Amino acid sequence: MRLTTSKGPVGLEIQPVWAPRAAARFRELVQSGYYDDSRFFRVVKGKWAQFGINGDPALAKKSRAVSFPDEDISPRRQSNQRGTIAFAFAEPNGRGTQVFISLADNQRLDAQGFVPFGRVVYGMEAVDALCDEYGEASGGGIRGGKQDPLFEGGNQWLDEHFPKLDKLFRARIGGMPKRSPRDDR
């Protein structure tokens, strides 16, 4: 999958074997265009870059109530390492649309139930360059209980209050660069 961001392209390799429910849900959201024209609203230096609240308040509110069950995988197949992507959640079986890319090794999140479903295969420099000036102030985590303005005001609210946030222009299936035989060395 390919993310087109204001900092450049980011390629994701989705791994259904790590987390089949999460991989299927992410694919569904990408195919529907849910992530298009959204913001990286929670970027905490050395921790994570989070996105996944649609910029249209009506669509964001509608999807807010939709969740999917936790993964039923034992043992865990992948830890939250730098460059992995996982769904954020506030309570068990509460994953919905918000995801984060780990900017560091976040194995401590494993015990909290965060299960990666993919990893960045190119463009990590773009992810590292995302604006982290606002940290938790521009949306906090789901557990922080401070996301209502994002759902109610969408991109317009974010752009007015946090104008430097980076954008996710498009998320698409495919778009991976061609591999050369040299890549396997």
VMD Tcl script that builds the backbone (N, CA, C; Angstrom):
set m [mol new atoms 555]
animate dup $m
set s [atomselect $m all]
$s set {name element resname resid chain x y z} {
  {N N MET 1 A 0.854 -1.176 0.000}
  {CA C MET 1 A 0.000 0.000 0.000}
  {C C MET 1 A 0.888 1.224 0.000}
  {N N ARG 2 A 0.345 2.280 -0.534}
  {CA C ARG 2 A 1.115 3.516 -0.649}
  {C C ARG 2 A 0.338 4.669 -0.034}
  {N N LEU 3 A 1.020 5.421 0.827}
  {CA C LEU 3 A 0.474 6.646 1.390}
  {C C LEU 3 A 1.165 7.809 0.698}
  {N N THR 4 A 0.399 8.750 0.210}
  {CA C THR 4 A 0.956 9.971 -0.355}
  {C C THR 4 A 0.765 11.048 0.698}
  {N N THR 5 A 1.878 11.536 1.250}
  {CA C THR 5 A 1.818 12.491 2.355}
  {C C THR 5 A 2.476 13.809 1.965}
  {N N SER 6 A 2.280 14.812 2.793}
  {CA C SER 6 A 2.910 16.112 2.552}
  {C C SER 6 A 4.423 16.054 2.752}
  {N N LYS 7 A 4.943 14.966 3.289}
  {CA C LYS 7 A 6.389 14.793 3.442}
  {C C LYS 7 A 6.962 13.814 2.427}
  {N N GLY 8 A 6.117 13.220 1.587}
  {CA C GLY 8 A 6.590 12.283 0.579}
  {C C GLY 8 A 5.869 10.952 0.659}
  {N N PRO 9 A 6.184 10.047 -0.272}
  {CA C PRO 9 A 5.513 8.749 -0.306}
  {C C PRO 9 A 5.997 7.813 0.798}
  {N N VAL 10 A 5.070 6.991 1.263}
  {CA C VAL 10 A 5.361 5.988 2.282}
  {C C VAL 10 A 4.750 4.675 1.810}
  {N N GLY 11 A 5.558 3.642 1.726}
  {CA C GLY 11 A 5.073 2.326 1.321}
  {C C GLY 11 A 4.869 1.437 2.527}
  {N N LEU 12 A 3.722 0.786 2.574}
  {CA C LEU 12 A 3.405 -0.135 3.665}
  {C C LEU 12 A 3.262 -1.539 3.116}
  {N N GLU 13 A 3.816 -2.481 3.816}
  {CA C GLU 13 A 3.640 -3.897 3.500}
  {C C GLU 13 A 2.712 -4.454 4.585}
  {N N ILE 14 A 1.516 -4.839 4.182}
  {CA C ILE 14 A 0.528 -5.363 5.122}
  {C C ILE 14 A 0.762 -6.859 5.283}
  {N N GLN 15 A 0.734 -7.324 6.516}
  {CA C GLN 15 A 1.026 -8.714 6.850}
  {C C GLN 15 A -0.195 -9.355 7.524}
  {N N PRO 16 A -1.137 -9.896 6.768}
  {CA C PRO 16 A -2.328 -10.499 7.376}
  {C C PRO 16 A -2.016 -11.612 8.374}
  {N N VAL 17 A -0.901 -12.295 8.205}
  {CA C VAL 17 A -0.553 -13.365 9.135}
  {C C VAL 17 A -0.264 -12.812 10.533}
  {N N TRP 18 A 0.180 -11.575 10.643}
  {CA C TRP 18 A 0.437 -10.967 11.941}
  {C C TRP 18 A -0.860 -10.627 12.664}
  {N N ALA 19 A -1.842 -10.115 11.906}
  {CA C ALA 19 A -3.098 -9.640 12.496}
  {C C ALA 19 A -4.161 -9.610 11.392}
  {N N PRO 20 A -4.814 -10.744 11.126}
  {CA C PRO 20 A -5.735 -10.820 9.989}
  {C C PRO 20 A -6.910 -9.846 10.042}
  {N N ARG 21 A -7.480 -9.649 11.203}
  {CA C ARG 21 A -8.634 -8.733 11.302}
  {C C ARG 21 A -8.201 -7.295 11.029}
  {N N ALA 22 A -7.094 -6.904 11.602}
  {CA C ALA 22 A -6.591 -5.546 11.395}
  {C C ALA 22 A -6.201 -5.322 9.940}
  {N N ALA 23 A -5.526 -6.290 9.346}
  {CA C ALA 23 A -5.115 -6.160 7.947}
  {C C ALA 23 A -6.338 -6.014 7.042}
  {N N ALA 24 A -7.373 -6.799 7.286}
  {CA C ALA 24 A -8.592 -6.728 6.469}
  {C C ALA 24 A -9.299 -5.384 6.668}
  {N N ARG 25 A -9.372 -4.925 7.897}
  {CA C ARG 25 A -10.043 -3.646 8.182}
  {C C ARG 25 A -9.283 -2.491 7.527}
  {N N PHE 26 A -7.965 -2.486 7.634}
  {CA C PHE 26 A -7.175 -1.414 7.032}
  {C C PHE 26 A -7.367 -1.405 5.522}
  {N N ARG 27 A -7.332 -2.569 4.924}
  {CA C ARG 27 A -7.540 -2.694 3.471}
  {C C ARG 27 A -8.899 -2.121 3.078}
  {N N GLU 28 A -9.926 -2.455 3.833}
  {CA C GLU 28 A -11.283 -1.960 3.574}
  {C C GLU 28 A -11.326 -0.433 3.658}
  {N N LEU 29 A -10.694 0.131 4.678}
  {CA C LEU 29 A -10.676 1.583 4.839}
  {C C LEU 29 A -9.917 2.263 3.708}
  {N N VAL 30 A -8.793 1.691 3.311}
  {CA C VAL 30 A -8.023 2.254 2.194}
  {C C VAL 30 A -8.839 2.194 0.909}
  {N N GLN 31 A -9.456 1.048 0.635}
  {CA C GLN 31 A -10.257 0.899 -0.590}
  {C C GLN 31 A -11.419 1.887 -0.635}
  {N N SER 32 A -11.986 2.209 0.501}
  {CA C SER 32 A -13.130 3.131 0.541}
  {C C SER 32 A -12.702 4.594 0.444}
  {N N GLY 33 A -11.391 4.866 0.550}
  {CA C GLY 33 A -10.897 6.239 0.517}
  {C C GLY 33 A -11.011 6.951 1.852}
  {N N TYR 34 A -11.254 6.200 2.915}
  {CA C TYR 34 A -11.473 6.794 4.233}
  {C C TYR 34 A -10.318 7.692 4.684}
  {N N TYR 35 A -9.094 7.293 4.427}
  {CA C TYR 35 A -7.944 8.050 4.923}
  {C C TYR 35 A -7.562 9.238 4.036}
  {N N ASP 36 A -8.137 9.325 2.850}
  {CA C ASP 36 A -7.789 10.414 1.931}
  {C C ASP 36 A -8.125 11.773 2.541}
  {N N ASP 37 A -7.231 12.731 2.331}
  {CA C ASP 37 A -7.375 14.101 2.822}
  {C C ASP 37 A -7.597 14.132 4.331}
  {N N SER 38 A -6.728 13.448 5.055}
  {CA C SER 38 A -6.788 13.481 6.513}
  {C C SER 38 A -5.472 14.045 7.045}
  {N N ARG 39 A -5.322 14.063 8.361}
  {CA C ARG 39 A -4.134 14.653 8.979}
  {C C ARG 39 A -3.429 13.634 9.884}
  {N N PHE 40 A -2.119 13.795 9.995}
  {CA C PHE 40 A -1.356 13.080 11.014}
  {C C PHE 40 A -1.511 13.946 12.264}
  {N N PHE 41 A -2.540 13.659 13.051}
  {CA C PHE 41 A -2.944 14.563 14.125}
  {C C PHE 41 A -2.229 14.319 15.454}
  {N N ARG 42 A -1.557 13.198 15.579}
  {CA C ARG 42 A -0.861 12.909 16.841}
  {C C ARG 42 A 0.514 12.344 16.518}
  {N N VAL 43 A 1.487 13.218 16.490}
  {CA C VAL 43 A 2.853 12.800 16.214}
  {C C VAL 43 A 3.684 13.160 17.445}
  {N N VAL 44 A 4.163 12.121 18.122}
  {CA C VAL 44 A 4.949 12.308 19.336}
  {C C VAL 44 A 6.362 11.820 19.048}
  {N N LYS 45 A 7.294 12.746 19.075}
  {CA C LYS 45 A 8.685 12.452 18.732}
  {C C LYS 45 A 9.200 11.230 19.507}
  {N N GLY 46 A 9.802 10.318 18.767}
  {CA C GLY 46 A 10.371 9.130 19.382}
  {C C GLY 46 A 9.355 8.103 19.847}
  {N N LYS 47 A 8.074 8.289 19.488}
  {CA C LYS 47 A 7.046 7.332 19.907}
  {C C LYS 47 A 6.207 6.844 18.725}
  {N N TRP 48 A 5.361 7.737 18.164}
  {CA C TRP 48 A 4.442 7.306 17.106}
  {C C TRP 48 A 3.932 8.479 16.281}
  {N N ALA 49 A 3.383 8.113 15.125}
  {CA C ALA 49 A 2.695 9.058 14.244}
  {C C ALA 49 A 1.323 8.452 13.977}
  {N N GLN 50 A 0.279 9.146 14.431}
  {CA C GLN 50 A -1.074 8.593 14.364}
  {C C GLN 50 A -1.941 9.353 13.367}
  {N N PHE 51 A -2.774 8.591 12.662}
  {CA C PHE 51 A -3.770 9.149 11.755}
  {C C PHE 51 A -4.987 8.241 11.783}
  {N N GLY 52 A -6.059 8.681 11.102}
  {CA C GLY 52 A -7.214 7.796 11.008}
  {C C GLY 52 A -8.539 8.400 11.406}
  {N N ILE 53 A -8.612 9.727 11.537}
  {CA C ILE 53 A -9.896 10.389 11.722}
  {C C ILE 53 A -10.168 11.139 10.429}
  {N N ASN 54 A -11.221 10.766 9.741}
  {CA C ASN 54 A -11.544 11.385 8.460}
  {C C ASN 54 A -11.767 12.885 8.638}
  {N N GLY 55 A -11.357 13.675 7.639}
  {CA C GLY 55 A -11.473 15.123 7.692}
  {C C GLY 55 A -12.877 15.663 7.556}
  {N N ASP 56 A -13.821 14.835 7.119}
  {CA C ASP 56 A -15.228 15.229 7.000}
  {C C ASP 56 A -15.929 14.813 8.296}
  {N N PRO 57 A -16.396 15.774 9.098}
  {CA C PRO 57 A -16.998 15.429 10.386}
  {C C PRO 57 A -18.141 14.407 10.297}
  {N N ALA 58 A -18.963 14.484 9.281}
  {CA C ALA 58 A -20.083 13.537 9.163}
  {C C ALA 58 A -19.571 12.107 9.009}
  {N N LEU 59 A -18.573 11.916 8.162}
  {CA C LEU 59 A -18.010 10.584 7.954}
  {C C LEU 59 A -17.222 10.117 9.187}
  {N N ALA 60 A -16.493 11.025 9.797}
  {CA C ALA 60 A -15.721 10.673 10.994}
  {C C ALA 60 A -16.648 10.225 12.124}
  {N N LYS 61 A -17.732 10.960 12.355}
  {CA C LYS 61 A -18.670 10.600 13.423}
  {C C LYS 61 A -19.330 9.261 13.142}
  {N N LYS 62 A -19.706 9.041 11.890}
  {CA C LYS 62 A -20.362 7.784 11.515}
  {C C LYS 62 A -19.438 6.592 11.771}
  {N N SER 63 A -18.183 6.724 11.415}
  {CA C SER 63 A -17.246 5.608 11.561}
  {C C SER 63 A -16.744 5.443 12.995}
  {N N ARG 64 A -16.920 6.467 13.813}
  {CA C ARG 64 A -16.426 6.424 15.197}
  {C C ARG 64 A -17.044 5.274 15.990}
  {N N ALA 65 A -18.280 4.953 15.701}
  {CA C ALA 65 A -18.997 3.918 16.461}
  {C C ALA 65 A -18.747 2.506 15.927}
  {N N VAL 66 A -18.038 2.386 14.807}
  {CA C VAL 66 A -17.786 1.077 14.200}
  {C C VAL 66 A -16.445 0.543 14.690}
  {N N SER 67 A -16.464 -0.642 15.251}
  {CA C SER 67 A -15.221 -1.243 15.718}
  {C C SER 67 A -15.170 -2.703 15.287}
  {N N PHE 68 A -14.008 -3.304 15.480}
  {CA C PHE 68 A -13.853 -4.718 15.149}
  {C C PHE 68 A -13.142 -5.423 16.293}
  {N N PRO 69 A -13.322 -6.747 16.395}
  {CA C PRO 69 A -12.765 -7.498 17.525}
  {C C PRO 69 A -11.240 -7.544 17.523}
  {N N ASP 70 A -10.712 -7.732 18.718}
  {CA C ASP 70 A -9.268 -7.922 18.878}
  {C C ASP 70 A -8.827 -9.169 18.122}
  {N N GLU 71 A -7.545 -9.237 17.873}
  {CA C GLU 71 A -6.976 -10.404 17.215}
  {C C GLU 71 A -6.992 -11.592 18.173}
  {N N ASP 72 A -7.200 -12.758 17.627}
  {CA C ASP 72 A -7.194 -13.989 18.412}
  {C C ASP 72 A -5.970 -14.796 18.000}
  {N N ILE 73 A -4.789 -14.228 18.303}
  {CA C ILE 73 A -3.530 -14.831 17.855}
  {C C ILE 73 A -2.644 -15.109 19.062}
  {N N SER 74 A -2.187 -16.308 19.141}
  {CA C SER 74 A -1.237 -16.660 20.177}
  {C C SER 74 A -0.311 -17.734 19.606}
  {N N PRO 75 A 0.950 -17.560 19.690}
  {CA C PRO 75 A 1.640 -16.413 20.258}
  {C C PRO 75 A 1.655 -15.244 19.277}
  {N N ARG 76 A 1.980 -14.090 19.811}
  {CA C ARG 76 A 2.107 -12.866 18.995}
  {C C ARG 76 A 3.145 -13.114 17.907}
  {N N ARG 77 A 2.856 -12.613 16.714}
  {CA C ARG 77 A 3.760 -12.856 15.582}
  {C C ARG 77 A 4.706 -11.703 15.305}
  {N N GLN 78 A 4.396 -10.512 15.819}
  {CA C GLN 78 A 5.248 -9.356 15.559}
  {C C GLN 78 A 5.126 -8.373 16.711}
  {N N SER 79 A 6.246 -7.851 17.144}
  {CA C SER 79 A 6.279 -6.846 18.196}
  {C C SER 79 A 6.137 -5.450 17.577}
  {N N ASN 80 A 5.791 -4.487 18.387}
  {CA C ASN 80 A 5.697 -3.095 17.954}
  {C C ASN 80 A 7.094 -2.501 17.869}
  {N N GLN 81 A 7.718 -2.716 16.744}
  {CA C GLN 81 A 9.061 -2.210 16.505}
  {C C GLN 81 A 8.991 -0.968 15.624}
  {N N ARG 82 A 10.082 -0.268 15.552}
  {CA C ARG 82 A 10.153 0.925 14.699}
  {C C ARG 82 A 9.684 0.577 13.291}
  {N N GLY 83 A 8.772 1.384 12.770}
  {CA C GLY 83 A 8.280 1.200 11.416}
  {C C GLY 83 A 7.061 0.313 11.288}
  {N N THR 84 A 6.614 -0.327 12.379}
  {CA C THR 84 A 5.400 -1.138 12.281}
  {C C THR 84 A 4.175 -0.243 12.402}
  {N N ILE 85 A 3.046 -0.743 11.904}
  {CA C ILE 85 A 1.785 -0.012 11.969}
  {C C ILE 85 A 0.757 -0.880 12.683}
  {N N ALA 86 A 0.004 -0.254 13.587}
  {CA C ALA 86 A -0.992 -0.971 14.385}
  {C C ALA 86 A -2.206 -0.063 14.607}
  {N N PHE 87 A -3.340 -0.667 14.921}
  {CA C PHE 87 A -4.531 0.105 15.259}
  {C C PHE 87 A -4.446 0.597 16.696}
  {N N ALA 88 A -4.885 1.837 16.914}
  {CA C ALA 88 A -5.023 2.391 18.251}
  {C C ALA 88 A -6.402 1.988 18.781}
  {N N PHE 89 A -6.530 1.945 20.099}
  {CA C PHE 89 A -7.829 1.621 20.689}
  {C C PHE 89 A -7.865 2.094 22.135}
  {N N ALA 90 A -9.077 2.271 22.662}
  {CA C ALA 90 A -9.249 2.702 24.038}
  {C C ALA 90 A -9.656 1.564 24.950}
  {N N GLU 91 A -10.344 0.590 24.392}
  {CA C GLU 91 A -10.837 -0.525 25.199}
  {C C GLU 91 A -10.800 -1.811 24.382}
  {N N PRO 92 A -10.854 -2.955 25.036}
  {CA C PRO 92 A -10.830 -4.218 24.290}
  {C C PRO 92 A -11.932 -4.262 23.222}
  {N N ASN 93 A -11.586 -4.851 22.082}
  {CA C ASN 93 A -12.498 -4.972 20.937}
  {C C ASN 93 A -12.983 -3.614 20.430}
  {N N GLY 94 A -12.179 -2.579 20.640}
  {CA C GLY 94 A -12.577 -1.231 20.273}
  {C C GLY 94 A -11.783 -0.605 19.143}
  {N N ARG 95 A -11.109 -1.403 18.339}
  {CA C ARG 95 A -10.358 -0.834 17.221}
  {C C ARG 95 A -11.340 -0.375 16.148}
  {N N GLY 96 A -11.017 0.749 15.529}
  {CA C GLY 96 A -11.928 1.283 14.528}
  {C C GLY 96 A -11.234 1.750 13.267}
  {N N THR 97 A -10.718 2.984 13.279}
  {CA C THR 97 A -10.100 3.563 12.089}
  {C C THR 97 A -8.718 4.150 12.361}
  {N N GLN 98 A -8.391 4.436 13.608}
  {CA C GLN 98 A -7.138 5.115 13.926}
  {C C GLN 98 A -5.979 4.130 14.008}
  {N N VAL 99 A -4.893 4.493 13.343}
  {CA C VAL 99 A -3.692 3.670 13.329}
  {C C VAL 99 A -2.481 4.536 13.661}
  {N N PHE 100 A -1.404 3.878 14.041}
  {CA C PHE 100 A -0.171 4.609 14.309}
  {C C PHE 100 A 1.014 3.821 13.761}
  {N N ILE 101 A 2.008 4.577 13.340}
  {CA C ILE 101 A 3.284 4.017 12.907}
  {C C ILE 101 A 4.264 4.260 14.051}
  {N N SER 102 A 4.931 3.217 14.500}
  {CA C SER 102 A 5.909 3.356 15.575}
  {C C SER 102 A 7.150 4.067 15.051}
  {N N LEU 103 A 7.537 5.137 15.743}
  {CA C LEU 103 A 8.737 5.888 15.388}
  {C C LEU 103 A 9.960 5.373 16.137}
  {N N ALA 104 A 9.742 4.432 17.038}
  {CA C ALA 104 A 10.812 3.823 17.829}
  {C C ALA 104 A 10.390 2.397 18.147}
  {N N ASP 105 A 11.265 1.657 18.772}
  {CA C ASP 105 A 10.879 0.328 19.233}
  {C C ASP 105 A 9.931 0.516 20.419}
  {N N ASN 106 A 8.696 0.075 20.239}
  {CA C ASN 106 A 7.648 0.252 21.243}
  {C C ASN 106 A 7.147 -1.088 21.777}
  {N N GLN 107 A 8.069 -1.986 22.068}
  {CA C GLN 107 A 7.673 -3.311 22.551}
  {C C GLN 107 A 6.815 -3.240 23.809}
  {N N ARG 108 A 6.931 -2.168 24.581}
  {CA C ARG 108 A 6.125 -2.026 25.795}
  {C C ARG 108 A 4.633 -2.022 25.466}
  {N N LEU 109 A 4.282 -1.668 24.224}
  {CA C LEU 109 A 2.879 -1.648 23.807}
  {C C LEU 109 A 2.328 -3.048 23.562}
  {N N ASP 110 A 3.203 -4.022 23.395}
  {CA C ASP 110 A 2.768 -5.397 23.158}
  {C C ASP 110 A 1.864 -5.887 24.289}
  {N N ALA 111 A 2.272 -5.647 25.518}
  {CA C ALA 111 A 1.521 -6.122 26.685}
  {C C ALA 111 A 0.168 -5.423 26.818}
  {N N GLN 112 A 0.013 -4.271 26.157}
  {CA C GLN 112 A -1.250 -3.531 26.211}
  {C C GLN 112 A -2.218 -3.970 25.115}
  {N N GLY 113 A -1.788 -4.894 24.251}
  {CA C GLY 113 A -2.684 -5.430 23.237}
  {C C GLY 113 A -2.582 -4.809 21.857}
  {N N PHE 114 A -1.627 -3.914 21.652}
  {CA C PHE 114 A -1.450 -3.321 20.330}
  {C C PHE 114 A -0.732 -4.337 19.445}
  {N N VAL 115 A -1.369 -4.704 18.330}
  {CA C VAL 115 A -0.841 -5.759 17.465}
  {C C VAL 115 A -0.543 -5.182 16.076}
  {N N PRO 116 A 0.720 -5.140 15.679}
  {CA C PRO 116 A 1.047 -4.645 14.336}
  {C C PRO 116 A 0.422 -5.521 13.245}
  {N N PHE 117 A 0.029 -4.861 12.151}
  {CA C PHE 117 A -0.502 -5.593 11.000}
  {C C PHE 117 A 0.293 -5.295 9.735}
  {N N GLY 118 A 1.360 -4.520 9.863}
  {CA C GLY 118 A 2.184 -4.198 8.707}
  {C C GLY 118 A 3.393 -3.392 9.129}
  {N N ARG 119 A 4.174 -2.993 8.104}
  {CA C ARG 119 A 5.381 -2.215 8.388}
  {C C ARG 119 A 5.693 -1.303 7.212}
  {N N VAL 120 A 6.427 -0.263 7.511}
  {CA C VAL 120 A 6.890 0.669 6.483}
  {C C VAL 120 A 8.038 -0.009 5.754}
  {N N VAL 121 A 7.958 -0.063 4.422}
  {CA C VAL 121 A 9.033 -0.666 3.631}
  {C C VAL 121 A 9.815 0.387 2.843}
  {N N TYR 122 A 9.253 1.547 2.689}
  {CA C TYR 122 A 10.014 2.687 2.176}
  {C C TYR 122 A 9.323 3.964 2.629}
  {N N GLY 123 A 10.116 5.021 2.729}
  {CA C GLY 123 A 9.574 6.315 3.124}
  {C C GLY 123 A 9.581 6.573 4.628}
  {N N MET 124 A 10.342 5.792 5.381}
  {CA C MET 124 A 10.389 6.045 6.824}
  {C C MET 124 A 10.954 7.430 7.108}
  {N N GLU 125 A 11.793 7.938 6.209}
  {CA C GLU 125 A 12.311 9.292 6.391}
  {C C GLU 125 A 11.180 10.317 6.312}
  {N N ALA 126 A 10.161 10.053 5.512}
  {CA C ALA 126 A 8.992 10.936 5.445}
  {C C ALA 126 A 8.210 10.865 6.756}
  {N N VAL 127 A 8.054 9.665 7.291}
  {CA C VAL 127 A 7.340 9.497 8.566}
  {C C VAL 127 A 8.105 10.209 9.682}
  {N N ASP 128 A 9.422 10.049 9.704}
  {CA C ASP 128 A 10.240 10.708 10.729}
  {C C ASP 128 A 10.167 12.228 10.634}
  {N N ALA 129 A 9.883 12.753 9.441}
  {CA C ALA 129 A 9.854 14.203 9.229}
  {C C ALA 129 A 8.490 14.834 9.513}
  {N N LEU 130 A 7.474 14.036 9.839}
  {CA C LEU 130 A 6.148 14.583 10.122}
  {C C LEU 130 A 6.218 15.578 11.285}
  {N N CYS 131 A 5.422 16.615 11.202}
  {CA C CYS 131 A 5.414 17.653 12.231}
  {C C CYS 131 A 5.033 17.066 13.589}
  {N N ASP 132 A 5.955 17.203 14.544}
  {CA C ASP 132 A 5.695 16.723 15.903}
  {C C ASP 132 A 5.602 17.882 16.897}
  {N N GLU 133 A 5.477 19.093 16.361}
  {CA C GLU 133 A 5.440 20.293 17.188}
  {C C GLU 133 A 4.298 20.285 18.206}
  {N N TYR 134 A 3.161 19.700 17.846}
  {CA C TYR 134 A 1.979 19.756 18.707}
  {C C TYR 134 A 1.863 18.557 19.656}
  {N N GLY 135 A 2.554 17.477 19.359}
  {CA C GLY 135 A 2.507 16.294 20.220}
  {C C GLY 135 A 1.091 15.837 20.512}
  {N N GLU 136 A 0.767 15.711 21.782}
  {CA C GLU 136 A -0.555 15.252 22.218}
  {C C GLU 136 A -1.615 16.346 22.118}
  {N N ALA 137 A -1.214 17.602 22.021}
  {CA C ALA 137 A -2.154 18.726 22.054}
  {C C ALA 137 A -3.134 18.744 20.886}
  {N N SER 138 A -2.745 18.186 19.749}
  {CA C SER 138 A -3.601 18.268 18.557}
  {C C SER 138 A -4.548 17.086 18.403}
  {N N GLY 139 A -4.717 16.305 19.424}
  {CA C GLY 139 A -5.671 15.216 19.321}
  {C C GLY 139 A -5.502 14.142 20.358}
  {N N GLY 140 A -4.338 14.101 20.974}
  {CA C GLY 140 A -4.110 13.088 21.993}
  {C C GLY 140 A -4.490 11.708 21.520}
  {N N GLY 141 A -4.431 10.776 22.382}
  {CA C GLY 141 A -4.814 9.416 22.042}
  {C C GLY 141 A -6.296 9.181 22.302}
  {N N ILE 142 A -6.788 8.072 21.825}
  {CA C ILE 142 A -8.184 7.721 22.054}
  {C C ILE 142 A -8.441 7.669 23.556}
  {N N ARG 143 A -7.502 7.116 24.292}
  {CA C ARG 143 A -7.658 6.972 25.740}
  {C C ARG 143 A -7.629 8.313 26.456}
  {N N GLY 144 A -7.047 9.331 25.810}
  {CA C GLY 144 A -6.948 10.652 26.422}
  {C C GLY 144 A -8.273 11.383 26.494}
  {N N GLY 145 A -9.247 10.951 25.686}
  {CA C GLY 145 A -10.567 11.561 25.722}
  {C C GLY 145 A -10.623 12.994 25.221}
  {N N LYS 146 A -9.671 13.388 24.369}
  {CA C LYS 146 A -9.619 14.774 23.899}
  {C C LYS 146 A -9.798 14.879 22.387}
  {N N GLN 147 A -10.483 13.916 21.797}
  {CA C GLN 147 A -10.600 13.919 20.341}
  {C C GLN 147 A -11.921 14.466 19.814}
  {N N ASP 148 A -12.832 14.831 20.679}
  {CA C ASP 148 A -14.133 15.320 20.212}
  {C C ASP 148 A -14.022 16.459 19.195}
  {N N PRO 149 A -13.144 17.464 19.408}
  {CA C PRO 149 A -13.051 18.543 18.414}
  {C C PRO 149 A -12.648 18.048 17.021}
  {N N LEU 150 A -11.854 16.985 16.945}
  {CA C LEU 150 A -11.449 16.439 15.650}
  {C C LEU 150 A -12.644 15.822 14.939}
  {N N PHE 151 A -13.477 15.118 15.686}
  {CA C PHE 151 A -14.655 14.493 15.099}
  {C C PHE 151 A -15.720 15.533 14.753}
  {N N GLU 152 A -15.824 16.574 15.553}
  {CA C GLU 152 A -16.854 17.591 15.331}
  {C C GLU 152 A -16.451 18.621 14.276}
  {N N GLY 153 A -15.169 18.962 14.212}
  {CA C GLY 153 A -14.736 20.015 13.301}
  {C C GLY 153 A -13.915 19.560 12.119}
  {N N GLY 154 A -13.422 18.324 12.147}
  {CA C GLY 154 A -12.675 17.761 11.030}
  {C C GLY 154 A -11.430 18.546 10.663}
  {N N ASN 155 A -11.091 18.453 9.381}
  {CA C ASN 155 A -9.886 19.130 8.886}
  {C C ASN 155 A -9.940 20.635 9.108}
  {N N GLN 156 A -11.127 21.217 8.968}
  {CA C GLN 156 A -11.238 22.666 9.134}
  {C C GLN 156 A -10.770 23.083 10.530}
  {N N TRP 157 A -11.213 22.359 11.548}
  {CA C TRP 157 A -10.813 22.670 12.920}
  {C C TRP 157 A -9.310 22.459 13.098}
  {N N LEU 158 A -8.811 21.326 12.606}
  {CA C LEU 158 A -7.378 21.049 12.737}
  {C C LEU 158 A -6.547 22.104 12.022}
  {N N ASP 159 A -6.944 22.476 10.814}
  {CA C ASP 159 A -6.180 23.464 10.043}
  {C C ASP 159 A -6.178 24.834 10.719}
  {N N GLU 160 A -7.274 25.185 11.393}
  {CA C GLU 160 A -7.350 26.468 12.096}
  {C C GLU 160 A -6.495 26.468 13.359}
  {N N HIS 161 A -6.510 25.368 14.099}
  {CA C HIS 161 A -5.834 25.325 15.389}
  {C C HIS 161 A -4.421 24.749 15.347}
  {N N PHE 162 A -4.154 23.918 14.356}
  {CA C PHE 162 A -2.848 23.254 14.246}
  {C C PHE 162 A -2.410 23.253 12.779}
  {N N PRO 163 A -2.135 24.430 12.242}
  {CA C PRO 163 A -1.898 24.569 10.795}
  {C C PRO 163 A -0.668 23.846 10.252}
  {N N LYS 164 A 0.254 23.464 11.100}
  {CA C LYS 164 A 1.472 22.818 10.611}
  {C C LYS 164 A 1.353 21.294 10.514}
  {N N LEU 165 A 0.215 20.736 10.913}
  {CA C LEU 165 A 0.061 19.282 10.830}
  {C C LEU 165 A 0.274 18.812 9.393}
  {N N ASP 166 A 0.930 17.690 9.244}
  {CA C ASP 166 A 1.136 17.122 7.915}
  {C C ASP 166 A -0.111 16.398 7.452}
  {N N LYS 167 A -0.214 16.299 6.127}
  {CA C LYS 167 A -1.408 15.743 5.495}
  {C C LYS 167 A -1.153 14.361 4.912}
  {N N LEU 168 A -2.195 13.576 4.952}
  {CA C LEU 168 A -2.241 12.299 4.234}
  {C C LEU 168 A -3.186 12.561 3.064}
  {N N PHE 169 A -2.617 12.780 1.898}
  {CA C PHE 169 A -3.422 13.106 0.724}
  {C C PHE 169 A -4.218 11.908 0.219}
  {N N ARG 170 A -3.525 10.759 0.102}
  {CA C ARG 170 A -4.167 9.552 -0.442}
  {C C ARG 170 A -3.543 8.303 0.158}
  {N N ALA 171 A -4.381 7.297 0.295}
  {CA C ALA 171 A -3.906 5.957 0.655}
  {C C ALA 171 A -4.445 5.027 -0.420}
  {N N ARG 172 A -3.573 4.236 -1.006}
  {CA C ARG 172 A -3.974 3.356 -2.112}
  {C C ARG 172 A -3.350 1.980 -1.966}
  {N N ILE 173 A -4.051 1.002 -2.473}
  {CA C ILE 173 A -3.509 -0.350 -2.553}
  {C C ILE 173 A -2.604 -0.373 -3.773}
  {N N GLY 174 A -1.460 -1.003 -3.647}
  {CA C GLY 174 A -0.498 -1.028 -4.746}
  {C C GLY 174 A 0.426 0.166 -4.652}
  {N N GLY 175 A 1.068 0.458 -5.759}
  {CA C GLY 175 A 1.966 1.596 -5.799}
  {C C GLY 175 A 3.345 1.336 -5.223}
  {N N MET 176 A 3.651 0.081 -4.975}
  {CA C MET 176 A 4.967 -0.250 -4.445}
  {C C MET 176 A 5.989 -0.175 -5.575}
  {N N PRO 177 A 7.191 0.269 -5.269}
  {CA C PRO 177 A 8.206 0.326 -6.321}
  {C C PRO 177 A 8.609 -1.083 -6.767}
  {N N LYS 178 A 9.038 -1.185 -7.982}
  {CA C LYS 178 A 9.521 -2.473 -8.505}
  {C C LYS 178 A 10.817 -2.833 -7.785}
  {N N ARG 179 A 10.930 -4.103 -7.445}
  {CA C ARG 179 A 12.150 -4.587 -6.786}
  {C C ARG 179 A 13.154 -4.986 -7.856}
  {N N SER 180 A 14.389 -4.764 -7.552}
  {CA C SER 180 A 15.433 -5.215 -8.459}
  {C C SER 180 A 16.120 -6.402 -7.803}
  {N N PRO 181 A 16.800 -7.226 -8.571}
  {CA C PRO 181 A 17.514 -8.359 -7.986}
  {C C PRO 181 A 18.521 -7.927 -6.925}
  {N N ARG 182 A 19.002 -6.696 -7.032}
  {CA C ARG 182 A 19.972 -6.187 -6.077}
  {C C ARG 182 A 19.363 -6.014 -4.690}
  {N N ASP 183 A 18.013 -5.844 -4.610}
  {CA C ASP 183 A 17.355 -5.658 -3.340}
  {C C ASP 183 A 17.481 -6.875 -2.431}
  {N N ASP 184 A 17.726 -8.036 -3.010}
  {CA C ASP 184 A 17.766 -9.276 -2.232}
  {C C ASP 184 A 19.158 -9.586 -1.693}
  {N N ARG 185 A 20.116 -8.768 -1.965}
  {CA C ARG 185 A 21.488 -9.033 -1.484}
  {C C ARG 185 A 21.625 -8.780 -0.019}
}
mol reanalyze $m
mol bondsrecalc $m
mol representation Tube
mol addrep $m
